[in-house]
Amino acid sequence: MSQKNCVARIAWLLLRIRPHLPADPKRPGALRLQLPRADIADHVGTSLETVCRTLAEFKAKKVIDLPNRKTIKFTDLEGLARISNGRGLD
């Protein structure tokens, strides 16, 4: 994982934690993101600002949706997997 850029590492982490996230009962298809953004930053070795900016970029590219700060909806798992492999989305 250390050979990947920070965007790929964040995508990799999201894919890795996805099966362990509980469903959000208020939003169909959404999962409760129980890992704070600061912890994501610590885990992948980057800054909080980079994590926030990257999640916003993933949302803009419609790879994920963030209905609020505590929930995440994975809308394009294949695209997220491509990003995590360092191929990006264009």
C-alpha positions, 0 to 999 in steps of 0.5 A, a space after each residue: 500500500 505504501 507505493 500508492 498515492 494518497 488518493 489510491 490509498 483512500 480508495 483502497 481503505 474505503 473498499 476494505 472497510 465497506 463490508 464492515 460498515 452497518 447499514 443506515 436505517 434512514 437512507 436506503 443503500 447507504 452505510 454508516 461511516 463510523 471511521 472519522 475522517 481524521 482516523 482515515 487520514 492517520 491510517 493512510 498516512 495523509 492529512 485530514 484536508 487531503 481526505 476531505 478533498 479526496 472524498 469530495 472529488 470521489 463524490 463529484 466523480 459519482 464514485 461515492 455519495 455522501 448524504 451527510 458526514 456520517 454516511 456513505 453510499 458506494 455508487 461505482 465500486 468498479 470505479 473505486 477499484 480502478 482508483 485504488 489500483 492507481 488507474 484513476 477515473 477520467 
